[in-house]
Amino acid sequence: NHFGTQGASGGPLSYINLDFVNETTFKTGGFGAKYGDKLSSVLAIELKDGRTDRLGGKATISASQFGLNLEGPTNENGSFLFSARRSYLDFIFKAAGFG
């Protein structure tokens, strides 16, 4: 299944690159001052740290998109995460006469 979140209004592609997500926490209420004066709920998304030992990456291609993920060290105390993705559903729909 290539849908990021079925039934969501965001379409067939997820806005969040799940390769970089370390943890998610959903709070329905009664959360601390860290989240300010929110009344309903909070979805906290914690990203993973990039690699600190060497440069690494991954190229992906699926039924709806292609992309590239890179991660690596910036200095002895830091790292980076980089992602670029492109949907090609618009090209497919246009070629099929849907758009």
N, C-alpha and C positions, 0 to 999 in steps of 0.2 A: 504494500500500500504506500503510494508516494505522497499522500495527503499529510501535511504537517499536523493539522487538527481538524478532523472531520466535523462538519456542522458549524464551524466557526465562520464568521463573516470575513475573515482575512484571506479567503480563497484557498487554492490548493497548496500554496507554499507558506511555510512558517516564516514569520518575521524574525524569529530568534534562531540563531544557528545552534542547534542542540549539541553539536560537537564541542562547544565551548562552555556548556552549562555544567557546573559542579553539583549544585544543589538548588532545589526550589522549596520554598516554605509558603503555604497558604494559611493566612490567619483570617478567620471570619469575624473577629471582634475581640475586644479586651486586650488589645496590643499596647505596648509601652509608648512612651513619649518619643522614642526614636522615629516613629512614623508620623509625628505631628498630630493634627486634629482631624484625622480621617474618621469617617462615620461608618463605613460599610465593611470593606475588606481590603487586605493587602496581599499581593503576590510578590514575594521577595525572590529574586533570581540572583544566585551567586555564581559568578564566572570562575572557571578553573584558572590556575596560574599557568602561564606559558612555560615551555621547557627552559631549563637553566643550563643544561649540559651542552646542547648543540642545536643547530637549526633542524627543524622537522616540518613535515607538511603532508598534505593529502589532496589529491585531485579527485573530484567526484563527477559522475554523469548519471542522470536518472531519466525517467520518462518525461519529466517536466522541467529540468534545470541542469546546469553544469556549474561547477565551482572549484575554488581553490582555497585551502586553509593553510596558513603558515604560522609557526610559532618558534620562538628561540630566545636566546639571551640578548640583553641590551648592554649590560655591564655585570659586575659580579653580584649585584643585589637586585637586579631587575630582569624582566622578561617581557615579551610582547606576544599578542595574538592578532592575527590579520585574517580576514575572510572576505572573499569576493564571490558573489553568486549572481547568475543571470538566468532568468526564466526564458524559455523559448516557446512557451505556450501561445504567445501572441502570434509568432510566426506560423505555428501549426494551424491555429484557428483561421488566420488570414488565408493561408494556402488552401484550407478546406472550404473557404467561402463563408465562414461564420462571423467575420468581423470586418 
